[in-house]
Amino acid sequence: MAAACSSGGGQTASPTAAATAGPSTSGACPTAPALVGDPAGWSPPTTAPVVVPLIIAGAGELACGPNRVLFTILDKDGRPIGAPDRTAKIAIFDLGRDATKPIATLDGTFIWAIENERGIYVANTTFPEAGLYGAEFTTAVGTATPVVVRLTFDVQPSSAVIKVGQKAPSSRTPTVADVGGDPTRISTDPTPDPAFYQTSVDQAIAAHKPFVLIFATPKFCTSAQCGPTLDRIKPYVTKYPTVTFINVEPYKLKLVDGVLQADVDANNRLQNVAATDEWHLFSEPNVYVVDRNGIVTANFELIFSDAELTTALDGIK
């Protein structure tokens, strides 16, 4: 399991906030029996597969309960080969219970992360307990013979990341009122939309405004996805006039000769802002949809489809 990433601005990311934060989920989650060795049929392949599925998740992000699972398909040389004409299905196995019978079979929905360049797949599922799981991927292009590849992954009892159904943290986030009305002093977006910097998260919650919160930094993004995510969301500002849109730079910044630079630590590592820690984020970009009662109704890590975002916004407008 790994997060898809590429260099953003020369600095390295700081350790995730979740490494020190306590779990934010409530209630006990059962754990499947521990396994000794790989279950029959789930050992690593003896020869390199011609396609390689990769689940996009940081350590600890997949947890007991509902999950939005992102994955990509690579060729044997590690190049992304996901495409609209490539199908991808996943059979999910709770290996601690039964390594032969899937608990769910899912169709991956293809989304362009970067148009005509890099695509990923999304599937929604629920993990009933923590433990070792298996994913059997079946993928093909057109009428070609499908390729079947298996991998195993861990599901944790809980995750520190703020989840759907939880109350949104009342974070104080920068607005243009803090910087004389100039969004370029708080945003690394080359063409910032002023609407994204009018309201702080705590203000939106206090005023019972439904809002979309985007953690994205085009200049220092470790996933190379922040700029495309902001650009994808900007047209929705006029489509949903009753919804407040808020962008937050997840890392500390400083103005140097009028230009925003990363405020790195002594080891040249990016440092989280308070809001990133309060939301216990593992990665960026990350998009939250919050209703007028301050409850998170949707969360999109890394990328989303227009249909996903439209459905979420229709539910809070």
Secondary structure, DSSP 8 states (H G I E B T S, - for coil): -B-----SSS-B----GGGTS-----S---B----SS--TT-S--SS--SEEEEEB--TT-SBSEEEEEEEEEEETTS-B---TTEEEEEEEEETTT-SSS-SEEEE-EEEEEETTTEEEEEEEEEE-SBEEEEEEEEEEETTS--EEEEEEEEEBS--SS--TTSB--------GGGGTT-GGGT---SS--GGGGS--HHHHHHTT--EEEEE--TTT-SSS-HHHHHHHHTTHHHH-TTSEEEEE-SB-EEEETTEEEE---TTSB--B-HHHHHTT-SSSSEEEEE-TTSBEEEEEES---HHHHHHHHHTT-
